[in-house]
Amino acid sequence: MSENTNTEKVDTFQKQQNKEEMKKQMISFGLMIVLTLTSFGLVASGSLSKLYAIPFLLIMAVVQVAFQFYYFMHLKDKGHGMPATLIYGGVWAALLTLAGLGVISWW
């Protein structure tokens, strides 16, 4: 009888954890939609010059990538150290490659 009660507690705890995780993912998804609509609105309105619009759009894109990594790729969870290291290493290598190509093309 006590084993059944213990299983029910674990199931209830797991359901609560899943509910909280889904809530965080939905909030993150909503924020990404808002950022996307803001970006499209900014470009469509033409209210900012390219000098300000391009850095603003790049910052919003980086924020969206961070949301993707953190919530939807579960890099915030324990036990995902190696995938996180590989992904962040790949991002770093891509940034270095782009910087190198930028230097070569302007030289």
C-alpha positions in Angstrom: 0.0 0.0 0.0 2.8 2.4 0.8 4.5 1.7 -2.5 1.4 2.8 -4.4 1.2 6.0 -2.4 4.9 6.7 -3.1 4.3 6.1 -6.9 1.4 8.5 -6.8 3.6 11.2 -5.2 6.2 10.7 -7.9 3.6 10.8 -10.7 2.1 14.0 -9.2 5.6 15.6 -8.9 6.5 14.6 -12.5 3.2 16.0 -13.8 3.8 19.3 -11.9 7.4 19.5 -13.4 6.1 18.8 -16.9 3.4 21.5 -16.4 6.0 24.0 -15.3 8.3 23.1 -18.2 5.5 23.5 -20.7 4.6 26.9 -19.2 8.1 28.1 -19.6 8.3 26.8 -23.2 5.0 28.6 -24.1 6.2 31.8 -22.6 9.5 31.5 -24.5 7.6 30.7 -27.7 5.4 33.8 -27.2 8.4 36.0 -26.7 10.0 34.7 -29.8 6.8 35.5 -31.8 6.8 39.0 -30.3 10.4 39.5 -31.3 9.8 38.2 -34.8 6.7 40.5 -35.3 8.7 43.4 -33.9 11.5 42.7 -36.4 9.1 42.5 -39.3 7.3 45.6 -38.2 10.5 47.5 -37.9 11.6 46.6 -41.4 8.1 47.1 -42.9 7.7 50.5 -41.4 11.1 51.8 -42.5 11.1 54.1 -39.4 14.8 53.4 -38.6 17.7 54.0 -40.9 19.9 51.0 -41.8 22.5 52.2 -39.4 20.3 51.5 -36.5 18.0 48.8 -37.9 20.6 46.2 -38.8 22.3 46.0 -35.3 18.9 46.0 -33.7 17.8 43.1 -35.8 21.0 41.2 -35.2 20.6 41.6 -31.4 17.0 40.4 -31.6 18.2 37.4 -33.6 20.8 36.5 -31.0 18.1 36.7 -28.3 15.9 34.4 -30.3 18.8 31.9 -30.8 19.5 32.0 -27.0 15.8 31.2 -26.3 16.0 28.3 -28.8 19.1 26.9 -27.2 18.1 27.4 -23.6 14.5 26.2 -23.7 13.8 24.1 -26.9 17.2 22.4 -27.0 17.1 21.8 -23.2 20.6 23.2 -22.6 19.4 24.5 -19.2 18.9 20.9 -18.0 21.4 18.9 -16.1 23.4 16.3 -18.0 23.6 18.4 -21.2 27.1 19.7 -20.6 28.7 18.0 -23.6 26.0 19.0 -26.2 26.1 22.6 -24.8 29.9 22.7 -25.1 29.7 21.4 -28.7 27.0 23.9 -29.7 28.7 26.9 -28.1 32.0 25.8 -29.6 30.3 25.6 -33.0 28.9 29.1 -32.6 32.3 30.4 -31.6 33.9 28.8 -34.6 31.3 30.3 -36.9 31.9 33.7 -35.4 35.6 33.4 -35.9 35.1 32.3 -39.5 32.8 35.2 -40.2 35.3 37.6 -38.6 38.1 36.2 -40.6 36.1 36.4 -43.9 35.2 40.0 -43.0 38.9 40.9 -42.4 40.0 39.2 -45.6 37.3 40.9 -47.7 38.1 44.4 -46.4 41.8 44.0 -46.6 
